[in-house]
Amino acid sequence: MSITEYRNRFADLNARLRRARFNNDTEAILVIEAELDRILDAYNSQTGGQ
């Protein structure tokens, strides 16, 4: 993924996380947080963790 794709994905997931927190949807929060962690790990692997 390009930096722009990562940025867009993070923005989308953060918006979904805010909505899930507002709705107190704990199941969705867990899924979204796991996806954020996965995307961050992929980004760090691609950039050498910098």
C-alpha positions, 0 to 999 in steps of 0.5 A: 500500500502507498502512504496515501492508502494507509492514511485513507485506511486509518482515517476510515477506521478512526471514523468507524471507531468513533462511531462504534464508541459513540454507540457503545458497540464493544464488539465493533470496537474490538474488531476495528482496533484489531484491524488498526493493529494489523494495518499498523503492523503492515505499515511498520513492516513496509517502512522498516518500523521507522 
